[in-house]
């Protein structure tokens, strides 16, 4: 009898110990926290850096950049692509197909949804081209002080398709939250590397009222145009992107 009692006691201790170990094992091997799923709602706008409907571009050296007071600026965006790295790959293309006045004060360009997650190494591209209604891929107009100290006009633009890379910080998207995304365009960089004297000696201007001259840098076909390639290269640093969570 004593042997049976001892056996029962030993078996009880064994089962109790096994239960404790099993519980601790379950605690240590709990299923990982579910990853956030869903989409963030994002409204986006496009505008030039600065405020109001006119942006004065200042340059520390007239030898490097024509200081222009831009009076109008539009771009026709066909689509925007987003690519980034997280646990999943973000690879999304948003159709826009709008002519955006980037001097308009916070004009809504559109609304999109992006999969939730924390994205790094985000690459954003704007695909611009001439619209079916003949709106140009981009069309900027402004005035500048020439080397003689009087005022002339400048117009830069394209009806030729091109892509613009936009610099982006990392993006965090939580499901069901609302965000505001802003595409900024720093117009002080449009004519980087082109001086007043280069503009005046290379391009044949059109003469208007009061003998004011207009210098045009324009691409509408396959022919090479002075300074156009430089301006398209400058576009790679003109744009930037910011996304913030709305309250």
Secondary structure, DSSP 8 states (H G I E B T S, - for coil): -HHHHHHHHHHHHHHHHHHHHHHHHHHHT--------SEEEEEEEEEESSSTT-EE---S-TTTB--EEEEEEEEEEEEEEEEEESSSEEEEEEEEEEEEETTSTT-EEEEEEEESEEEEEEEEEEEE---TTS--SEEEEEEEE-TTSSEEEEEEEESS-EEEEEEE--EEE-TT-EEEEEEEE-GGGTTBTB-HHHHHHHS--EE-GGG-EEEEEEE-SSS--TTHHHHHHHHHHHEEEEEEE--
